[in-house]
Amino acid sequence: MEQVIKIRRGLDIKLKGKAECAVSCIEPDLFAIQPTDFMGLTPRLIVNEGDTVKVGSPLFCDKRDERIRFTAPASGTVTEIRRGAKRLLQAVVIRSDQQFEPQEFEVGQMDKASLTQSLLETGLWPMIRQRPYSTVARPDDTPKAFFVSAFDTSPLAPDMDFLTEHFPESLQKGLEVLSILSNNKLHLCIHAEKTKSEVLRKAKNVVLHTFSGPHPSGNVGTQINKICPINKGDTVWYCGLPEVVNIGHFFRTGRLDFSRLYAVAGSGLLHPHYCKTKLGASIAALTDNNLKDSRQRIVSGNVLTGKAVTENEFIGFYHNMLSVIPEGDQRHEMLGWIWPGFKKFSVSHTFPSAFIPNTLQPTFDLDTNMHGEERAYVMTGEFEKVFPFDILPLQLIKACIVGDIELMENLGIYEVDPEDFALCEFIDTSKTDIQGIVRKGLEMLGKENQ
């Protein structure tokens, strides 16, 4: 009988607009790779506007290690180099020729050195990240372990079993490649009830772990904490399931293909569904004629940790979904606090809906209204209810605010990432940007340890 790791502290947020299991194939005109998607990256631009590229042509690289390349997801012409304040490189935009002609690469031998070289040359290497700091993994490091989370518990999350059905051979090949890179220390994490796929349950070359419980049981940080905790000096690599498929496709066929299956979900859409397209597709193509009206918040990623975007931007490198929910700028009902609130989401038991058992709870049509503004940071005893780590969350957040590096280390900052505090931020009555605070703390720590 399999051993199940039970996550008891957490919170499932059931939103309306779950993607239906129907796939539409779209071919946008524009694609982009955005350096701002990569933590700690200082990019060096390789191409210029007007250059012709193929799938896999290098667009920019990491100044600290120029072996780490970021390559084109589509063939065509570089039409725009977007820059922000102080000429910060924000995106390299490609107008697709719809041919998706790949650059030729040799697959090489199935040993660690050859695999690393192939991943670096093709631009697949940035799909592998490391903890702490959630930066692109360093090729010369030897990780303590390698993790792949095969399920997602975030609001409106895509069904990873549905993804597996479309790319079973590439998924298994990708796991084989990552197992070699990790010296056979590849941990594949599945969910006790949600994961039905035999491809995942019977995957080869992996150490299989089964989880149960609410969000954030699907977060790789939670899984690492329960299986292989990170101490100072440790490095753990991890990779998402869509990225595993892209890696496996190349080593299985010898052709580079950045195809992705995105969940386009949320109550702000007319028809939530799945879209098959390429990495870095334009938001306008993913939402074309599908928004209920113009007063919708479009989020690249999930609503807890994603990034608000406009239709002239592009989906994030590490995101597997696009969320669309109503903007919270409309006037709410008069004296709304008087009504029972059976249809209102509540964590603090303000409304009767909080007493409905989790299995019977309805889906909620939440908007972006914060119901208040930032105030004195006095939250006590609440974060622990949704934070499954054996870490004191409030004390760690305060240590990040004051910049006390020694205290941050003692409180376990090496184990966490901003996404691990998303639920704390969601229930925070002080409306504090907790994820931003943790990110600044990690950046401070990274500079100190360089």
N, C-alpha and C positions, 0 to 999 in steps of 0.2 A: 504494500500500500504506500502510495506516494506521500511524502511529508509536505504539508501545506504551511507556508509562512503566513500567519494571519496578521493583517494590519487592522488594528482596532480604532486608532485615532485618525480621523480624517473627515471628509465631507463630500458627498455626491451632490452635484448641482444639476438637476434635471431640467434642461431647457427645451422649449419647443423648436422644431425645425431640424430634427435629425435627418441626415442625408438618406434618401431612399437608395436601395441597392439597384440602381440603374445607372449605366455609364454612358456619358456622351463624350465623343472624341472631338477636341477642338484644336485648331492649328492657328495660334495667334500670329500676327505680323511681327510683334516685338517681344524680345526676351532680354533679360539683363541679369548680370551677376553683380551683387552689391557688396563692396568691401565692408560696409557697416554691419553686415550680418555676422562678421567674424570678430569675436572678442580679442582684444590685444593685438590686432593686425595693423601693421604699417605697410601699406601696399606700394609697390613700384610698378607703374604702368608700362606695359609692353607694346600695346597697339595704339594707333592713332585713328581719329575720325576718317572714315572713307576706306579703311583697310578691309580686305576680304578675308573672312575666316571660315574654317570648317569646324565641325563638331570635334572638340578636343584641342583646338588652337589656343595657346596661352594668351590670356588677356592681361593679367597682372600677376605679380608674385609677392611673396613676403620678403621685405627688406632684410629681416634678420636671418632668414634661411631661404635663399632664392631657389632651392630645389622644390619648395612648396609652391606649386602653380595653381592658378584658378583659371579654368578653361571654358571655352564657349559651349553652351548647351545646344546651340543650333548653328547651322551654316548660313552665311549671308554677309551683310555689310555692317561694319560698326558705324552707326548713324549718329551717336551722341556719347560724349564723355561728360557725365553730370558731376558737377562739383558744388560744394556748399560753402559755408563760411570758411575763410582762410584757405580756400582752394582745396578743401577736404574732398577726396574722391568718394563720391556717393554711389555711382553706378556706371557700368559699361553696357550701353544699350546696343542690341543687334537687331537689325531688320532681317527677318528670315527670308530665304529664297524658297522655303518649303521643300527643299531637297534633302536636308539633314544628312549631307555627305560627311562621313567621319574621316578624320585624319587617320592615317595608317600607323598602328602601333604593334609591336611584337608582344605577345603574351608572356613569353619567357618560361622559365622553369617554376615548378611549384615548391620553391624553397623561400625562406623568409627574406633573404637579400634580394632575390629576383622579383618577388611580389612587391616589396617596398619600392623598388625602382620603377616597376610598371605603374603602380598607383600614383607615384609622384609625377611621372611623365604625362599621364592621361588627365590629371586634375581630379582624380578620384580620392586622393589622399585627404583633402580637407573634409571629407565625409566622416572621418575618424576624429573624434574629439577626446579630450582628457580632463579628468578631475585631478586636482583642484583647478579652478579658474574657468573651466569650460572653454578652453582655447583649442585651436587645431593641434592635434597630437604632434609631438616632436619625433621625427623618424629615428633618431639615435637613442631614444629612451627605451628602457625595458619596463613594460608595465607590470604592476603587481597582479593585475587580472584584466580581462576584457569582458564588457557587458553588452548585451543586446536585449532590450525590452520588447517583447512581442505582443504587448497589449497597451492600450491607452485608456485611462480612466477620466481624462479631462472632459469638461462639458462639450457635448456635440462631437466627441472624438470619432474619427473614422474606425470602421470595423477592420482590424488587422487580419482577421480570417478571410475577409472579402478580398483584401489585397493579395493574400497568399494564394487564393484560387487562381489569380491571373498570372502569377509569376512563380510557380512552384519550383521549376528546375533552377532558375536563376537564384532563388532564395537559398536552396540547399548548397549551390556552388559558392555563393557568397559566404555562408557560414563556414564552409571548408577553408576558404581563403583566410578568414579572420582567425580561425582556429590555429592555422600555421603561424600567423603573425603573433599570436598570443602564447605560443609554445604550449598549445593544448590546454589553455586556461580560459576558454571561452564559456561564459555563463549566459545561458538563454533563459529568460524569465517569462513564464506564461501565467495566465489567470485560471484559477480552478474551475470557474463556471463559464467565463466568456470565451476562452480559447477552446474551440472545437476542432480546429484543423489538425488532421493527422500528420501533415507535413511538419508542423511545429512540434506536436507532441512526440513524434518519432524522429526528430531531427538527429542527424549523425554528427559526430565530432564536437559535441557540446556537453556541458554540464547543465542539466535541466533543473530548474527551480520553479515551484508552483506557489503562487501568491493568491490571497483572497482579501477582500475588504474594500473599503471606499477609496476614493481619490485622496491622497496621491500614491496609492499602491502601484500605479503604472509608471510613476516617475523613476527614472534610472537612479536618481540620487537615493530614493527610499530603498531600492533594491540593493544598492551597494552598501548602504548603512547596515542592512540586516545580514548580509552575506560576507562582505569583505571591507570592513570599515577602513577609512583612510586616515593615516597618521601623518605627521610632518615628515616630509621626505618621500612619501609614497606617491605613485602615479597609477591611476586606473584609467584605461581607455574605454570608450563606449561608442556605440553606433546605433542609429535608428533602423527600423526594419526596411523602409523604402531605400535607404542608402545601401543596405546589405544587398538588395535586389539589383541596384545599379552596378555595384562591384561584381556581383556574381554573373551578371549578363555579359560583362566584358570578358571575364576569364572563361566563360562557357562558350562564347561565340567568336571572340576575337574582334568584335565590333563595339565601338563605344556608343552607348545609347543612354540619354538622360531622361527617359520616359518616367513619368510619375502618375500615380492615381491620387488625385486630390479630392477630399470631401469638401464640397461647397455647401455649407449648412447655416441654419439660423432662421429665426422667425421673421427676419427682414427680407426673406426671399420668397418668390412665388413658387419655385420648385426646387427645394433642396435635393441635391443629387451628387454623384461622383463625376469628376471630369478627368479624362485621360489626356495628358499633354506633356510638355517637357519642363524640366527644371527652370525656374525663373520666368514663368509665363506672366504676361501682363494681367493686371487686375481687371482691366476693362474687358478683356476677352472672357475671363472666368465669370463675370457678373453680367454679361451682355443680355439685355432685355429680361433680366431676372429679378431686379430690385423692385420691391413693392412701391417705393417712392424715393424721393431724393433725401429724405430725412433718416438715413440709415448709417450706422457706424460699421465700416468695413475693417476687419481685423485679419491681418496675416498671421495665422496660427490660431490657438484657442483664446477664448475671451479672458482667461486669467493671466496668461503670460505672453500673449501675442502683441503685435505692433499695429497701431492704427495706421491705415494707409488710405490713399485716394486712388481713383480709377486710373490715373496716369503713372502709378507706381507698379511694383512687381512683387510677386510672392516670395517670401523669404527662403533662403537656401536650405534651412533645416526644418521648415514648416511642411506639414502634410495635410493642412486644411486651411480653408478660408471661412471665417465666421462673419455673419452679418446679423446685427441686432439693432433695434430702434435706438435712435439718439434720445437721450433723456432730457431734452430741452423743452418739452411740452408741459403745459400747466396740468398738474394733477388734480384729482377730484377734491372738491371743497370738503373740509373736515374729514379727510380720509382716515384719520386716526381713530374715528369713532366706529367705523364699520368693522365687522368681525375679522375680515381679512383671511378667509379660507383659501383664497387664490393668490395670496401674497407670500413670497418666500421669506422665511424667518429662521435665523439661527439662534437668536437670543430669547426665543419663546415669547416674543411680542405679540404674535398672531397665532390663532389656533392651528394654522397649517403646520406649525412646528411639532405638534403632538401627533400628527398622522404618521403611522409606521412607514419606514423608508420604502418598503415594497409596495405600499398603497399610495404613495405620494404622486400627485399629478405632475405634469410638466408645466413649467412656468415661462411666461413671456416677459422676461426681464429686459430692461433697457439700461442705458449707461448712467442714469441719474445716481449720484452719490448720496442723495438725501442728507445733505449737510456739507460742511466744509472742514478743512483741516483745523484741528484744535490741539490743545495741550496733550502731550503724549503720556497718558496715565493708565493705559490698558494693563490689567493684571489678571492672571489666572485664566484667561480665555484662550490664548494661543495654543496652550498645551493640549486642548481638546481636539485640535485639527492638525497638530504637528507630530508626526509619528517617530521622529528621531529621539534618541536618548540624549538630548541637548536642551539647554535652557534657552528658548527662543528669545524671550524678552531681554534677558541679560546680554545675549549675543548682539541683538539689534542695537542696544544702547552702547555696547563697546564699539560697534561700527560707527555710530554717530560721533562719538568723542575721539575716534581714531586711535584707540589703545590697542596696539598690535599684539602685545604680550597677552592681554586679556582675551582678545579675539582667538588667539591660538589655543589658550587654555580652555576656552568654551567650545572648541570644535569647528572653527570656521573652515578648515580644510575639507570637511565632509559635505558642505552645503553649497548651493547655487541659488541665485535669486528665485528660480522657479519653485524651489522647495518652500519658499515663504509666501507663495501666491495665495494660499487659503488664509494665512494670517492677515495678509493685506485685505482680503475680501471681507473678513469679519471684523476688521479693526474699526471701532467706533471713532477713533481719532482721525481717520481718513489719511493716514500717513503713507508715503511712497516707500513702503518697506523694501520692495525689490530693488529700487534704486539705491537705497541705503546699503543693502548687502552687496550690491555690485561695486559701489565705491569702496567698501571695505576690502573686497577681494582685489580690486585694482591696486589699492594702497599696499596690500600684502604682497602682490606680485612684483611691484617695483622694489619693495624692500628685499625680496629674496632673489632678485636677478643677479 
